[in-house]
Amino acid sequence: MARQDGRQVRWNEHNQQRRMQILQAACDVIETSPIGTDVHVQQIAEKAGLNRTVVYRHFADRGDLDRAIRSHILDGVVADLTPTISLEGSVNGIIRRIVQTYVDYVVEHPALHAYAVVDSAGSMDAGIDRIARSVAEVLEMAIGLLDAELDEAEEQLVDPLAHGLVGAVFGAVRRWATREPRQPGADRMADLLTMSIWNLLDGHARRLGVDIDPDLPLVELLALSQELDKPEDASA
């Protein structure tokens, strides 16, 4: 029985490796084809060094294959973005780092991005959700570190706000990527998106009585906040 289980494990690993081989081959074909060009299963099979029938052993139909390709592409986008979502640096630096990474991905992989966002109601939403959850966690940590006082409704707004911010960036970049010529330039686009996000966050912070220097490293910002919160020396 144990031997049979071992064979099953190896077989499952083989199938997973073959599936990834097909998905990577599909991405290679998409990247080397003009944006919007139909990508045929035969092209993918040839790139993977497989027979066309082998491809369909791992995917139910063409729709299943397309969904898997889009999900695979967005996994790569999420993998690039996730390390950028942290409290390291200033507020503007954090926002710019995240936005610039996404903009750079679109510039470097325009065909993959165009292919992935066709199904905006499926894989794209899943990708936005994964990134937004990470952003929400960082926002909640920042709020806690700055001792901002939120009521229950405001606390519940953090998650929808994070999803709205990420969705807005994805939507703006998606639209920008389809423009011919693509203007403004990538760096300017990242600047404007960073400014827009900061203005929204700053508005919420000021309403809560929190004054944030967007260019001050968060470590220094936290130290300053703690210093201001210290009670005055009564003997002074």
C-alpha atoms as a printed R data frame, in Angstrom:
    type eleno elety resid chain resno       x      y       z
1   ATOM     1    CA   MET     A     1   0.000  0.000   0.000
2   ATOM     2    CA   ALA     A     2   2.805  2.397   0.935
3   ATOM     3    CA   ARG     A     3   4.535  1.630  -2.374
4   ATOM     4    CA   GLN     A     4   1.370  2.438  -4.296
5   ATOM     5    CA   ASP     A     5   0.986  5.707  -2.382
6   ATOM     6    CA   GLY     A     6   4.558  6.607  -3.318
7   ATOM     7    CA   ARG     A     7   3.807  5.955  -6.964
8   ATOM     8    CA   GLN     A     8   0.720  8.138  -6.732
9   ATOM     9    CA   VAL     A     9   2.742 10.959  -5.197
10  ATOM    10    CA   ARG     A    10   5.322 10.727  -7.977
11  ATOM    11    CA   TRP     A    11   2.573 10.612 -10.596
12  ATOM    12    CA   ASN     A    12   0.909 13.697  -9.118
13  ATOM    13    CA   GLU     A    13   4.248 15.511  -9.081
14  ATOM    14    CA   HIS     A    14   4.827 14.528 -12.704
15  ATOM    15    CA   ASN     A    15   1.400 15.842 -13.692
16  ATOM    16    CA   GLN     A    16   1.997 19.098 -11.843
17  ATOM    17    CA   GLN     A    17   5.373 19.561 -13.525
18  ATOM    18    CA   ARG     A    18   3.877 18.814 -16.933
19  ATOM    19    CA   ARG     A    19   1.052 21.274 -16.272
20  ATOM    20    CA   MET     A    20   3.544 24.000 -15.347
21  ATOM    21    CA   GLN     A    21   5.583 23.146 -18.451
22  ATOM    22    CA   ILE     A    22   2.502 23.755 -20.597
23  ATOM    23    CA   LEU     A    23   1.615 27.011 -18.841
24  ATOM    24    CA   GLN     A    24   5.149 28.354 -19.182
25  ATOM    25    CA   ALA     A    25   5.178 27.393 -22.859
26  ATOM    26    CA   ALA     A    26   1.896 29.258 -23.307
27  ATOM    27    CA   CYS     A    27   3.406 32.360 -21.703
28  ATOM    28    CA   ASP     A    28   6.439 32.115 -23.987
29  ATOM    29    CA   VAL     A    29   4.189 31.938 -27.057
30  ATOM    30    CA   ILE     A    30   2.085 34.881 -25.855
31  ATOM    31    CA   GLU     A    31   5.158 37.020 -25.136
32  ATOM    32    CA   THR     A    32   6.577 36.471 -28.616
33  ATOM    33    CA   SER     A    33   3.272 37.081 -30.425
34  ATOM    34    CA   PRO     A    34   1.718 40.460 -31.293
35  ATOM    35    CA   ILE     A    35  -0.688 41.657 -28.598
36  ATOM    36    CA   GLY     A    36  -4.205 40.439 -29.297
37  ATOM    37    CA   THR     A    37  -3.109 37.630 -31.610
38  ATOM    38    CA   ASP     A    38  -4.927 34.319 -31.147
39  ATOM    39    CA   VAL     A    39  -2.687 31.744 -29.505
40  ATOM    40    CA   HIS     A    40  -3.429 28.204 -30.662
41  ATOM    41    CA   VAL     A    41  -3.070 25.039 -28.613
42  ATOM    42    CA   GLN     A    42  -0.823 23.574 -31.312
43  ATOM    43    CA   GLN     A    43   1.631 26.461 -30.844
44  ATOM    44    CA   ILE     A    44   1.676 25.875 -27.099
45  ATOM    45    CA   ALA     A    45   2.163 22.136 -27.538
46  ATOM    46    CA   GLU     A    46   5.059 22.639 -29.955
47  ATOM    47    CA   LYS     A    47   6.716 25.147 -27.631
48  ATOM    48    CA   ALA     A    48   6.382 22.684 -24.746
49  ATOM    49    CA   GLY     A    49   7.718 19.848 -26.907
50  ATOM    50    CA   LEU     A    50   4.511 17.872 -26.473
51  ATOM    51    CA   ASN     A    51   1.748 16.424 -28.575
52  ATOM    52    CA   ARG     A    52  -1.444 18.490 -28.718
53  ATOM    53    CA   THR     A    53  -3.413 15.630 -27.168
54  ATOM    54    CA   VAL     A    54  -1.105 15.668 -24.131
55  ATOM    55    CA   VAL     A    55  -2.104 19.267 -23.427
56  ATOM    56    CA   TYR     A    56  -5.750 18.265 -23.202
57  ATOM    57    CA   ARG     A    57  -4.930 15.507 -20.730
58  ATOM    58    CA   HIS     A    58  -4.123 18.251 -18.243
59  ATOM    59    CA   PHE     A    59  -6.903 20.712 -19.109
60  ATOM    60    CA   ALA     A    60 -10.583 19.947 -19.613
61  ATOM    61    CA   ASP     A    61 -10.992 22.223 -22.643
62  ATOM    62    CA   ARG     A    62  -9.693 25.440 -24.184
63  ATOM    63    CA   GLY     A    63 -11.583 27.546 -21.661
64  ATOM    64    CA   ASP     A    64  -9.960 25.667 -18.792
65  ATOM    65    CA   LEU     A    65  -6.535 26.178 -20.374
66  ATOM    66    CA   ASP     A    66  -7.130 29.914 -20.869
67  ATOM    67    CA   ARG     A    67  -8.224 30.343 -17.250
68  ATOM    68    CA   ALA     A    68  -5.148 28.473 -16.050
69  ATOM    69    CA   ILE     A    69  -2.863 30.645 -18.211
70  ATOM    70    CA   ARG     A    70  -4.395 33.857 -16.860
71  ATOM    71    CA   SER     A    71  -4.138 32.583 -13.312
72  ATOM    72    CA   HIS     A    72  -0.491 31.619 -13.914
73  ATOM    73    CA   ILE     A    73   0.314 35.085 -15.281
74  ATOM    74    CA   LEU     A    74  -1.354 36.799 -12.333
75  ATOM    75    CA   ASP     A    75   0.498 34.506  -9.932
76  ATOM    76    CA   GLY     A    76   3.658 36.041 -11.383
77  ATOM    77    CA   VAL     A    77   2.321 39.576 -10.917
78  ATOM    78    CA   VAL     A    78   1.387 38.821  -7.311
79  ATOM    79    CA   ALA     A    79   4.797 37.231  -6.696
80  ATOM    80    CA   ASP     A    80   6.476 40.437  -7.921
81  ATOM    81    CA   LEU     A    81   4.226 42.734  -5.885
82  ATOM    82    CA   THR     A    82   4.071 40.866  -2.571
83  ATOM    83    CA   PRO     A    83   7.655 41.656  -1.419
84  ATOM    84    CA   THR     A    84   7.030 45.373  -2.036
85  ATOM    85    CA   ILE     A    85   4.097 45.514   0.396
86  ATOM    86    CA   SER     A    86   5.754 46.276   3.717
87  ATOM    87    CA   LEU     A    87   6.266 49.109   6.206
88  ATOM    88    CA   GLU     A    88   9.841 49.680   5.063
89  ATOM    89    CA   GLY     A    89  10.518 53.252   3.940
90  ATOM    90    CA   SER     A    90   8.359 56.377   3.906
91  ATOM    91    CA   VAL     A    91   4.651 56.413   3.075
92  ATOM    92    CA   ASN     A    92   5.332 57.871  -0.357
93  ATOM    93    CA   GLY     A    93   8.190 55.427  -0.820
94  ATOM    94    CA   ILE     A    94   5.974 52.457   0.015
95  ATOM    95    CA   ILE     A    95   3.206 53.579  -2.331
96  ATOM    96    CA   ARG     A    96   5.653 54.370  -5.122
97  ATOM    97    CA   ARG     A    97   7.447 51.036  -4.703
98  ATOM    98    CA   ILE     A    98   4.228 49.052  -5.106
99  ATOM    99    CA   VAL     A    99   2.879 51.130  -7.990
100 ATOM   100    CA   GLN     A   100   6.202 51.250  -9.843
101 ATOM   101    CA   THR     A   101   6.582 47.470  -9.629
102 ATOM   102    CA   TYR     A   102   3.205 46.948 -11.284
103 ATOM   103    CA   VAL     A   103   3.777 49.612 -13.938
104 ATOM   104    CA   ASP     A   104   7.206 48.136 -14.715
105 ATOM   105    CA   TYR     A   105   5.691 44.665 -15.079
106 ATOM   106    CA   VAL     A   106   3.175 45.962 -17.607
107 ATOM   107    CA   VAL     A   107   5.922 47.730 -19.570
108 ATOM   108    CA   GLU     A   108   8.164 44.654 -19.569
109 ATOM   109    CA   HIS     A   109   5.392 42.116 -20.266
110 ATOM   110    CA   PRO     A   110   2.698 43.945 -22.262
111 ATOM   111    CA   ALA     A   111   1.416 40.858 -24.083
112 ATOM   112    CA   LEU     A   112   1.115 38.770 -20.912
113 ATOM   113    CA   HIS     A   113  -0.674 41.583 -19.113
114 ATOM   114    CA   ALA     A   114  -3.072 42.133 -22.013
115 ATOM   115    CA   TYR     A   115  -3.857 38.412 -22.114
116 ATOM   116    CA   ALA     A   116  -4.431 38.219 -18.354
117 ATOM   117    CA   VAL     A   117  -6.792 41.189 -18.057
118 ATOM   118    CA   VAL     A   118  -9.161 40.001 -20.792
119 ATOM   119    CA   ASP     A   119 -10.967 37.994 -18.111
120 ATOM   120    CA   SER     A   120 -11.358 40.934 -15.737
121 ATOM   121    CA   ALA     A   121 -14.218 39.298 -13.841
122 ATOM   122    CA   GLY     A   122 -12.292 36.120 -13.041
123 ATOM   123    CA   SER     A   123  -8.572 35.721 -12.517
124 ATOM   124    CA   MET     A   124  -7.991 39.480 -12.397
125 ATOM   125    CA   ASP     A   125 -10.405 39.905  -9.506
126 ATOM   126    CA   ALA     A   126  -8.679 37.060  -7.683
127 ATOM   127    CA   GLY     A   127  -5.301 38.759  -8.185
128 ATOM   128    CA   ILE     A   128  -6.631 42.104  -6.954
129 ATOM   129    CA   ASP     A   129  -8.111 40.391  -3.907
130 ATOM   130    CA   ARG     A   130  -4.790 38.761  -2.977
131 ATOM   131    CA   ILE     A   131  -2.852 42.016  -3.262
132 ATOM   132    CA   ALA     A   132  -5.572 44.027  -1.497
133 ATOM   133    CA   ARG     A   133  -5.542 41.692   1.504
134 ATOM   134    CA   SER     A   134  -1.803 42.298   1.909
135 ATOM   135    CA   VAL     A   135  -2.294 46.064   1.557
136 ATOM   136    CA   ALA     A   136  -5.090 45.981   4.149
137 ATOM   137    CA   GLU     A   137  -2.796 44.179   6.602
138 ATOM   138    CA   VAL     A   138  -0.109 46.845   6.141
139 ATOM   139    CA   LEU     A   139  -2.666 49.640   6.584
140 ATOM   140    CA   GLU     A   140  -3.940 48.036   9.783
141 ATOM   141    CA   MET     A   141  -0.379 47.716  11.125
142 ATOM   142    CA   ALA     A   142   0.368 51.349  10.263
143 ATOM   143    CA   ILE     A   143  -2.838 52.514  11.946
144 ATOM   144    CA   GLY     A   144  -1.936 50.545  15.053
145 ATOM   145    CA   LEU     A   145   1.631 51.866  15.170
146 ATOM   146    CA   LEU     A   146   0.446 55.463  14.828
147 ATOM   147    CA   ASP     A   147  -2.212 54.954  17.531
148 ATOM   148    CA   ALA     A   148  -4.915 56.344  15.268
149 ATOM   149    CA   GLU     A   149  -8.314 56.011  16.926
150 ATOM   150    CA   LEU     A   150 -10.888 54.455  14.601
151 ATOM   151    CA   ASP     A   151 -14.488 53.718  15.435
152 ATOM   152    CA   GLU     A   152 -16.012 50.370  14.476
153 ATOM   153    CA   ALA     A   153 -17.270 51.559  11.089
154 ATOM   154    CA   GLU     A   154 -13.874 53.046  10.214
155 ATOM   155    CA   GLU     A   155 -12.098 49.820  11.180
156 ATOM   156    CA   GLN     A   156 -14.430 47.873   8.905
157 ATOM   157    CA   LEU     A   157 -13.685 50.308   6.069
158 ATOM   158    CA   VAL     A   158  -9.958 49.446   5.925
159 ATOM   159    CA   ASP     A   159 -10.464 46.263   3.896
160 ATOM   160    CA   PRO     A   160 -12.870 47.781   1.310
161 ATOM   161    CA   LEU     A   161 -10.609 50.836   1.055
162 ATOM   162    CA   ALA     A   162  -7.580 48.636   0.330
163 ATOM   163    CA   HIS     A   163  -9.525 46.770  -2.357
164 ATOM   164    CA   GLY     A   164 -10.659 50.071  -3.836
165 ATOM   165    CA   LEU     A   165  -7.116 51.445  -3.969
166 ATOM   166    CA   VAL     A   166  -5.664 48.312  -5.565
167 ATOM   167    CA   GLY     A   167  -8.564 48.045  -8.002
168 ATOM   168    CA   ALA     A   168  -8.151 51.699  -8.976
169 ATOM   169    CA   VAL     A   169  -4.437 51.237  -9.674
170 ATOM   170    CA   PHE     A   170  -5.031 48.059 -11.700
171 ATOM   171    CA   GLY     A   171  -7.821 49.760 -13.643
172 ATOM   172    CA   ALA     A   172  -5.842 52.928 -14.344
173 ATOM   173    CA   VAL     A   173  -2.753 51.015 -15.462
174 ATOM   174    CA   ARG     A   174  -4.852 48.678 -17.586
175 ATOM   175    CA   ARG     A   175  -6.396 51.640 -19.405
176 ATOM   176    CA   TRP     A   176  -3.026 53.397 -19.715
177 ATOM   177    CA   ALA     A   177  -1.425 50.264 -21.179
178 ATOM   178    CA   THR     A   178  -3.928 50.167 -24.063
179 ATOM   179    CA   ARG     A   179  -3.376 53.765 -25.173
180 ATOM   180    CA   GLU     A   180  -1.462 54.534 -28.359
181 ATOM   181    CA   PRO     A   181   0.816 56.295 -27.868
182 ATOM   182    CA   ARG     A   182   1.145 55.226 -24.241
183 ATOM   183    CA   GLN     A   183   1.211 58.560 -22.453
184 ATOM   184    CA   PRO     A   184   2.284 59.741 -19.942
185 ATOM   185    CA   GLY     A   185   5.542 57.789 -19.633
186 ATOM   186    CA   ALA     A   186   5.858 54.947 -17.136
187 ATOM   187    CA   ASP     A   187   7.671 56.951 -14.446
188 ATOM   188    CA   ARG     A   188   5.240 59.852 -14.731
189 ATOM   189    CA   MET     A   189   2.315 57.433 -14.556
190 ATOM   190    CA   ALA     A   190   3.731 55.944 -11.352
191 ATOM   191    CA   ASP     A   191   4.240 59.470  -9.951
192 ATOM   192    CA   LEU     A   192   0.633 60.482 -10.606
193 ATOM   193    CA   LEU     A   193  -0.822 57.277  -9.171
194 ATOM   194    CA   THR     A   194   1.373 57.605  -6.079
195 ATOM   195    CA   MET     A   195   0.191 61.187  -5.611
196 ATOM   196    CA   SER     A   196  -3.463 60.193  -6.022
197 ATOM   197    CA   ILE     A   197  -3.235 57.394  -3.454
198 ATOM   198    CA   TRP     A   198  -1.363 59.590  -0.990
199 ATOM   199    CA   ASN     A   199  -3.976 62.358  -1.293
200 ATOM   200    CA   LEU     A   200  -6.716 59.884  -0.403
201 ATOM   201    CA   LEU     A   201  -4.815 58.410   2.553
202 ATOM   202    CA   ASP     A   202  -3.787 61.859   3.766
203 ATOM   203    CA   GLY     A   203  -7.412 62.991   3.733
204 ATOM   204    CA   HIS     A   204  -8.440 60.090   5.967
205 ATOM   205    CA   ALA     A   205  -5.436 60.628   8.260
206 ATOM   206    CA   ARG     A   206  -6.151 64.341   8.738
207 ATOM   207    CA   ARG     A   207  -9.785 63.610   9.512
208 ATOM   208    CA   LEU     A   208  -8.529 61.342  12.307
209 ATOM   209    CA   GLY     A   209  -6.205 64.056  13.575
210 ATOM   210    CA   VAL     A   210  -3.055 62.327  12.312
211 ATOM   211    CA   ASP     A   211  -0.544 64.543  10.515
212 ATOM   212    CA   ILE     A   212   1.856 62.442   8.425
213 ATOM   213    CA   ASP     A   213   4.982 63.576   6.622
214 ATOM   214    CA   PRO     A   214   4.819 61.359   3.510
215 ATOM   215    CA   ASP     A   215   8.577 61.531   2.950
216 ATOM   216    CA   LEU     A   216   9.629 60.648   6.501
217 ATOM   217    CA   PRO     A   217  10.637 56.987   7.040
218 ATOM   218    CA   LEU     A   218   7.960 55.209   9.051
219 ATOM   219    CA   VAL     A   219  10.492 54.287  11.742
220 ATOM   220    CA   GLU     A   220  11.184 57.990  12.329
221 ATOM   221    CA   LEU     A   221   7.495 58.832  11.983
222 ATOM   222    CA   LEU     A   222   6.652 56.299  14.686
223 ATOM   223    CA   ALA     A   223   9.375 57.636  16.990
224 ATOM   224    CA   LEU     A   224   8.081 61.180  16.482
225 ATOM   225    CA   SER     A   225   4.516 60.066  17.189
226 ATOM   226    CA   GLN     A   226   5.575 58.356  20.419
227 ATOM   227    CA   GLU     A   227   7.550 61.427  21.482
228 ATOM   228    CA   LEU     A   228   4.531 63.679  20.957
229 ATOM   229    CA   ASP     A   229   2.348 61.285  22.966
230 ATOM   230    CA   LYS     A   230   4.599 61.460  26.043
231 ATOM   231    CA   PRO     A   231   2.999 63.346  28.963
232 ATOM   232    CA   GLU     A   232   4.618 66.663  29.769
233 ATOM   233    CA   ASP     A   233   6.873 66.772  32.829
234 ATOM   234    CA   ALA     A   234   4.785 68.355  35.571
235 ATOM   235    CA   SER     A   235   7.906 69.850  37.180
236 ATOM   236    CA   ALA     A   236   8.876 71.646  33.986
